[in-house]
Amino acid sequence: MSTLALVLVVLMALLHVYILVLEMFLWTTKRGRRAFGTTAEFAEASKVLAANQGLYNGFLAAGLIWGLIHGGIDGVEIVLFFLACIFVAGVYGGLTATRKILFIQAIPAAITAAVLGYATLSQVAIAGCLR
């Protein structure tokens, strides 16, 4: 995995850990309400749903980290799967909740997947030439 791809995957994992914290633990605070543009009343009424969303974001981060730890081509495949999940969730959120989700989750996931895919294919091509 190239350094750029590794850095992008780590940043995506950290982003989703941050979203987990916002949704699970800070949802009703000023910081959480500001991040999601909610009122105190809405935040209080929806905190259980938000915590559930946060948990799912944690699973996405865990999947990315799992792929990095696993390493090799299998690790790349794991990371690409979770990046695809993030992309789909980001597109869905962008279409149904707020457009900014496209720019926070979907587009960064697509860019990271493209960089990782390019780097992986380049390594495979180089390895093939060395035979």
N, C-alpha and C positions, 0 to 999 in steps of 0.2 A: 504494500500500500504506500502510495507516495506521501510525502510529508504534508502537502496541501490537502489531500484527501483525508488524511488522519486528523488534521487540525479541524477541518470542516465537520467531520463526523463527531468529534469531541464537542465542538460548539453546538451542534444540533442536540446532543445528549444533555449538555448543560442547560440549554434553552428549555428542554422539556422537564428537567428537574426543577428549574425556576418556575415554570408554569404549574407543576405539581404543588410547589410551596404556595404560590399565589392562590390556587384554587382550593387546596385542602386546609391551609392554615391562616391565610391572610384575606380570605374572601370578604369578610365583614369589616375589615379594617379600612382606614382611609386609603392606604396604598393599594389594597386589592380592589376597592371600589373605583379608584381612579384608573387603574389598569384596564378594567373592563367596562368603565362608564356606567356603573350601576348606582342606584340610590341605596341608602341604609336599609330601607324597608325591603326592597327587592333582594338585597344581599342576604338579609336575615331569613327571608322566606325561601330562598333558593340555595342555602348553604349546603344542604345534604346533596343536592344534585351537583353542585360545584365540586364538592369533595369527590364524588364519583368520577367526574370528568378529570380531576387532578390525578386520581389513581390511574386512569387510563394513560395519561401523559407520562406517568412514572413507568408504566409498562413499556411505553415506546422508548424512553431513555434506557431502561434496563436492556431492551433488545439490542439497541445500538452498542451498548457497553459489552454485552455478551458477544456480539460479533467481533468487536475489537479484541477481546480477550481470547476468543477462539482462534483467531488468526487464519492464515492461509486462504485458499479459495473458498472454503466453506464459510469462513468468517465474513468474507466479502459478500457472499450470497445472503447471509443472515442480515448484514447491515443493509443491503439493497432491499430486502423484504421489508424491513422496518422503515426505511426511507420511503418506500412505496406506500406503506400504511399512513405515514405522516402526510404525504402528498395528498392522498385520497381524503383524509380527514380535513386537511387544510382547504382543499377545494370545496368540500361539502360545507364546512364552516363559513367559507367565503361567500358561498351562494345562499346560505340559510341564516347566518347570524350577522356577521359584519365582514365587509370586503377586506379589512386590514389583516384578517387571518390568512388571506392569500399571500400577503407580503411577509408575514411573520413565520408561517409554517410551510405552505405549499411551495412557494418559489425557492426558498432556501433548501428545502428537501430535494427539489428537482435539480438544482445546481450542484448540490453535494453528490447526488446519485450520478450526474453526468461526469463530474470530475473523477469520482471513484471508478466509474465504468471505463472512462478513457485511460486512466492510469493502469487499471487492471489489464485492459486489452493491449496496452503498450508493453507491459511486462511480459504478457503471453507471447506477443509478436517477437520481442527481443529474445526470449527464451527459445522460441522456435528457430530463430536465425542462428543460434549458437550450436545447434545440433549438428 
